[in-house]
Amino acid sequence: MSKGKAKGFKKSMVTLRDSVLGEYYVTQDDTQYTLMKEGNTIPIGYYSSLSSILNRVSKLRLVQENTQQDLSIQEYLDSYSDISQEITNKFSI
């Protein structure tokens, strides 16, 4: 008996792209979500839920939008809250 996948097997996958994700996109197969960055072939991370991946995108966008800036803790929290609300309001999570 042979091992592994059958010849010609193609894994089912869905790709999710949205402007709120910025330069990131999500792929979903039958077991997990994968966070990818446009132009890269190496995944940023693997997640079991869509809400976890959206939280990660919020943090990544926060860093990108505030690169090379000194922020107070309150400014950081306000910026994170704004980005998170933008994402969650769009998708009603």
Backbone as JSON Lines, residues from 0, in Angstrom:
{"i":0,"aa":"M","n":[0.85,-1.17,0.0],"ca":[0.0,0.0,0.0],"c":[0.89,1.24,0.0]}
{"i":1,"aa":"S","n":[0.56,2.22,-0.81],"ca":[1.36,3.44,-0.9],"c":[1.03,4.39,0.25]}
{"i":2,"aa":"K","n":[1.98,5.23,0.57],"ca":[1.81,6.21,1.64],"c":[1.73,7.6,1.04]}
{"i":3,"aa":"G","n":[1.14,8.51,1.79],"ca":[1.08,9.89,1.34],"c":[-0.16,10.2,0.53]}
{"i":4,"aa":"K","n":[-0.09,11.31,-0.15],"ca":[-1.24,11.79,-0.92],"c":[-1.28,11.13,-2.28]}
{"i":5,"aa":"A","n":[-2.47,10.98,-2.79],"ca":[-2.65,10.39,-4.12],"c":[-2.08,11.31,-5.18]}
{"i":6,"aa":"K","n":[-1.62,10.74,-6.25],"ca":[-1.06,11.52,-7.35],"c":[-2.14,12.47,-7.88]}
{"i":7,"aa":"G","n":[-1.76,13.72,-8.06],"ca":[-2.7,14.71,-8.56],"c":[-3.56,15.34,-7.49]}
{"i":8,"aa":"F","n":[-3.34,14.98,-6.22],"ca":[-4.12,15.54,-5.11],"c":[-3.9,17.05,-5.01]}
{"i":9,"aa":"K","n":[-4.96,17.8,-4.88],"ca":[-4.88,19.25,-4.67],"c":[-5.62,19.59,-3.4]}
{"i":10,"aa":"K","n":[-4.93,20.28,-2.52],"ca":[-5.51,20.69,-1.25],"c":[-6.52,21.81,-1.48]}
{"i":11,"aa":"S","n":[-7.68,21.7,-0.85],"ca":[-8.69,22.76,-0.96],"c":[-8.22,23.96,-0.16]}
{"i":12,"aa":"M","n":[-8.32,25.15,-0.78],"ca":[-7.85,26.35,-0.11],"c":[-8.66,27.55,-0.58]}
{"i":13,"aa":"V","n":[-8.9,28.47,0.35],"ca":[-9.58,29.72,0.07],"c":[-8.62,30.85,0.44]}
{"i":14,"aa":"T","n":[-8.57,31.89,-0.39],"ca":[-7.74,33.06,-0.11],"c":[-8.64,34.25,0.21]}
{"i":15,"aa":"L","n":[-8.36,34.91,1.33],"ca":[-9.15,36.05,1.78],"c":[-8.31,37.32,1.65]}
{"i":16,"aa":"R","n":[-8.81,38.28,0.89],"ca":[-8.13,39.57,0.73],"c":[-9.14,40.68,1.0]}
{"i":17,"aa":"D","n":[-8.69,41.71,1.7],"ca":[-9.56,42.84,2.0],"c":[-8.69,44.05,2.27]}
{"i":18,"aa":"S","n":[-9.19,45.22,1.93],"ca":[-8.41,46.45,2.11],"c":[-8.05,46.69,3.57]}
{"i":19,"aa":"V","n":[-8.88,46.26,4.49],"ca":[-8.61,46.47,5.91],"c":[-7.4,45.65,6.39]}
{"i":20,"aa":"L","n":[-7.03,44.63,5.65],"ca":[-5.88,43.81,6.01],"c":[-4.56,44.44,5.56]}
{"i":21,"aa":"G","n":[-4.65,45.5,4.78],"ca":[-3.44,46.15,4.29],"c":[-2.69,45.24,3.33]}
{"i":22,"aa":"E","n":[-1.4,45.09,3.56],"ca":[-0.57,44.29,2.66],"c":[-0.58,42.8,3.0]}
{"i":23,"aa":"Y","n":[-1.48,42.39,3.88],"ca":[-1.57,40.99,4.29],"c":[-2.78,40.32,3.65]}
{"i":24,"aa":"Y","n":[-2.72,39.02,3.58],"ca":[-3.88,38.24,3.16],"c":[-3.89,36.93,3.93]}
{"i":25,"aa":"V","n":[-5.03,36.24,3.9],"ca":[-5.22,35.03,4.68],"c":[-5.59,33.89,3.73]}
{"i":26,"aa":"T","n":[-5.0,32.74,3.98],"ca":[-5.45,31.54,3.28],"c":[-6.04,30.6,4.31]}
{"i":27,"aa":"Q","n":[-7.04,29.85,3.9],"ca":[-7.65,28.88,4.79],"c":[-7.72,27.55,4.05]}
{"i":28,"aa":"D","n":[-7.26,26.5,4.72],"ca":[-7.45,25.16,4.19],"c":[-8.37,24.41,5.15]}
{"i":29,"aa":"D","n":[-8.4,23.12,5.05],"ca":[-9.34,22.36,5.88],"c":[-8.95,22.29,7.36]}
{"i":30,"aa":"T","n":[-7.76,22.73,7.73],"ca":[-7.34,22.62,9.13],"c":[-6.94,23.93,9.79]}
{"i":31,"aa":"Q","n":[-6.58,24.96,9.02],"ca":[-6.04,26.16,9.65],"c":[-6.13,27.39,8.74]}
{"i":32,"aa":"Y","n":[-5.89,28.53,9.37],"ca":[-5.74,29.8,8.66],"c":[-4.25,30.11,8.63]}
{"i":33,"aa":"T","n":[-3.79,30.7,7.53],"ca":[-2.39,31.09,7.4],"c":[-2.32,32.56,7.02]}
{"i":34,"aa":"L","n":[-1.53,33.33,7.77],"ca":[-1.35,34.75,7.49],"c":[-0.14,34.92,6.59]}
{"i":35,"aa":"M","n":[-0.33,35.62,5.47],"ca":[0.73,35.84,4.49],"c":[0.87,37.34,4.23]}
{"i":36,"aa":"K","n":[2.04,37.74,3.75],"ca":[2.28,39.12,3.35],"c":[2.48,39.14,1.85]}
{"i":37,"aa":"E","n":[1.87,40.12,1.18],"ca":[2.01,40.24,-0.28],"c":[3.49,40.25,-0.66]}
{"i":38,"aa":"G","n":[3.83,39.46,-1.67],"ca":[5.19,39.42,-2.17],"c":[6.09,38.43,-1.44]}
{"i":39,"aa":"N","n":[5.63,37.85,-0.35],"ca":[6.42,36.86,0.39],"c":[5.79,35.48,0.25]}
{"i":40,"aa":"T","n":[6.63,34.47,0.25],"ca":[6.13,33.1,0.18],"c":[6.2,32.39,1.53]}
{"i":41,"aa":"I","n":[6.86,33.02,2.5],"ca":[6.98,32.43,3.83],"c":[5.83,32.94,4.7]}
{"i":42,"aa":"P","n":[5.05,32.05,5.3],"ca":[3.93,32.47,6.15],"c":[4.39,33.26,7.37]}
{"i":43,"aa":"I","n":[3.59,34.2,7.79],"ca":[3.86,34.94,9.02],"c":[3.45,34.1,10.22]}
{"i":44,"aa":"G","n":[2.36,33.33,10.06],"ca":[1.91,32.48,11.16],"c":[0.72,31.63,10.77]}
{"i":45,"aa":"Y","n":[0.46,30.65,11.62],"ca":[-0.66,29.73,11.43],"c":[-1.61,29.91,12.6]}
{"i":46,"aa":"Y","n":[-2.92,29.94,12.32],"ca":[-3.91,30.24,13.34],"c":[-5.1,29.29,13.21]}
{"i":47,"aa":"S","n":[-5.76,29.06,14.34],"ca":[-6.91,28.16,14.34],"c":[-8.23,28.9,14.18]}
{"i":48,"aa":"S","n":[-8.21,30.24,14.36],"ca":[-9.46,31.0,14.21],"c":[-9.21,32.3,13.46]}
{"i":49,"aa":"L","n":[-10.23,32.76,12.79],"ca":[-10.14,34.02,12.05],"c":[-9.96,35.21,12.98]}
{"i":50,"aa":"S","n":[-10.59,35.19,14.14],"ca":[-10.44,36.3,15.08],"c":[-9.0,36.42,15.57]}
{"i":51,"aa":"S","n":[-8.3,35.32,15.74],"ca":[-6.89,35.37,16.15],"c":[-6.03,36.01,15.08]}
{"i":52,"aa":"I","n":[-6.31,35.7,13.85],"ca":[-5.53,36.27,12.75],"c":[-5.8,37.76,12.61]}
{"i":53,"aa":"L","n":[-7.04,38.19,12.83],"ca":[-7.36,39.62,12.74],"c":[-6.71,40.4,13.88]}
{"i":54,"aa":"N","n":[-6.59,39.8,15.05],"ca":[-5.86,40.44,16.15],"c":[-4.39,40.61,15.79]}
{"i":55,"aa":"R","n":[-3.81,39.61,15.16],"ca":[-2.41,39.68,14.75],"c":[-2.21,40.77,13.69]}
{"i":56,"aa":"V","n":[-3.12,40.87,12.74],"ca":[-3.03,41.91,11.72],"c":[-3.11,43.29,12.37]}
{"i":57,"aa":"S","n":[-3.95,43.44,13.38],"ca":[-4.06,44.72,14.1],"c":[-2.71,45.11,14.68]}
{"i":58,"aa":"K","n":[-2.02,44.17,15.3],"ca":[-0.72,44.45,15.9],"c":[0.32,44.77,14.84]}
{"i":59,"aa":"L","n":[0.31,44.03,13.74],"ca":[1.27,44.29,12.66],"c":[1.05,45.67,12.04]}
{"i":60,"aa":"R","n":[-0.21,46.01,11.8],"ca":[-0.52,47.34,11.24],"c":[-0.12,48.45,12.2]}
{"i":61,"aa":"L","n":[-0.32,48.24,13.49],"ca":[0.06,49.23,14.5],"c":[1.56,49.53,14.41]}
{"i":62,"aa":"V","n":[2.36,48.5,14.32],"ca":[3.81,48.69,14.23],"c":[4.18,49.4,12.93]}
{"i":63,"aa":"Q","n":[3.57,48.98,11.83],"ca":[3.87,49.6,10.53],"c":[3.49,51.08,10.51]}
{"i":64,"aa":"E","n":[2.35,51.4,11.04],"ca":[1.85,52.77,10.98],"c":[2.58,53.7,11.96]}
{"i":65,"aa":"N","n":[3.28,53.14,12.93],"ca":[3.97,53.96,13.93],"c":[5.47,53.71,13.97]}
{"i":66,"aa":"T","n":[6.03,53.2,12.89],"ca":[7.45,52.92,12.83],"c":[8.27,54.19,13.05]}
{"i":67,"aa":"Q","n":[9.33,54.04,13.82],"ca":[10.26,55.14,14.12],"c":[9.6,56.27,14.91]}
{"i":68,"aa":"Q","n":[8.57,55.96,15.66],"ca":[7.93,56.98,16.49],"c":[8.05,56.57,17.96]}
{"i":69,"aa":"D","n":[8.16,57.56,18.81],"ca":[8.08,57.32,20.25],"c":[6.64,57.56,20.66]}
{"i":70,"aa":"L","n":[6.02,56.56,21.24],"ca":[4.64,56.67,21.68],"c":[4.55,56.48,23.19]}
{"i":71,"aa":"S","n":[3.64,57.2,23.8],"ca":[3.34,56.92,25.2],"c":[2.48,55.66,25.23]}
{"i":72,"aa":"I","n":[2.35,55.09,26.37],"ca":[1.51,53.89,26.49],"c":[0.08,54.22,26.08]}
{"i":73,"aa":"Q","n":[-0.41,55.38,26.46],"ca":[-1.78,55.77,26.1],"c":[-1.94,55.93,24.59]}
{"i":74,"aa":"E","n":[-0.95,56.55,23.94],"ca":[-0.99,56.7,22.47],"c":[-0.97,55.34,21.79]}
{"i":75,"aa":"Y","n":[-0.16,54.43,22.31],"ca":[-0.09,53.07,21.77],"c":[-1.44,52.38,21.89]}
{"i":76,"aa":"L","n":[-2.03,52.44,23.07],"ca":[-3.32,51.79,23.31],"c":[-4.42,52.41,22.45]}
{"i":77,"aa":"D","n":[-4.4,53.73,22.31],"ca":[-5.4,54.41,21.47],"c":[-5.27,53.99,20.01]}
{"i":78,"aa":"S","n":[-4.04,53.93,19.53],"ca":[-3.8,53.54,18.14],"c":[-4.21,52.1,17.91]}
{"i":79,"aa":"Y","n":[-3.87,51.21,18.85],"ca":[-4.26,49.8,18.73],"c":[-5.78,49.67,18.74]}
{"i":80,"aa":"S","n":[-6.42,50.42,19.62],"ca":[-7.88,50.38,19.7],"c":[-8.53,50.85,18.4]}
{"i":81,"aa":"D","n":[-8.0,51.92,17.81],"ca":[-8.54,52.44,16.55],"c":[-8.44,51.4,15.43]}
{"i":82,"aa":"I","n":[-7.28,50.76,15.3],"ca":[-7.07,49.77,14.25],"c":[-7.96,48.55,14.49]}
{"i":83,"aa":"S","n":[-8.02,48.09,15.73],"ca":[-8.86,46.92,16.06],"c":[-10.33,47.2,15.78]}
{"i":84,"aa":"Q","n":[-10.77,48.4,16.14],"ca":[-12.18,48.76,15.9],"c":[-12.48,48.85,14.42]}
{"i":85,"aa":"E","n":[-11.54,49.36,13.65],"ca":[-11.72,49.43,12.19],"c":[-11.96,48.04,11.62]}
{"i":86,"aa":"I","n":[-11.17,47.09,12.06],"ca":[-11.3,45.71,11.57],"c":[-12.57,45.05,12.08]}
{"i":87,"aa":"T","n":[-12.82,45.12,13.39],"ca":[-13.98,44.43,13.95],"c":[-15.3,45.07,13.51]}
{"i":88,"aa":"N","n":[-15.33,46.4,13.34],"ca":[-16.56,47.04,12.88],"c":[-16.91,46.64,11.45]}
{"i":89,"aa":"K","n":[-15.9,46.47,10.64],"ca":[-16.15,46.09,9.24],"c":[-16.74,44.69,9.15]}
{"i":90,"aa":"F","n":[-16.27,43.8,10.02],"ca":[-16.68,42.4,9.92],"c":[-17.63,41.95,11.01]}
{"i":91,"aa":"S","n":[-18.0,42.81,11.93],"ca":[-18.92,42.5,13.03],"c":[-18.52,41.24,13.78]}
{"i":92,"aa":"I","n":[-17.29,41.24,14.25],"ca":[-16.8,40.07,15.0],"c":[-17.13,40.23,16.46]}
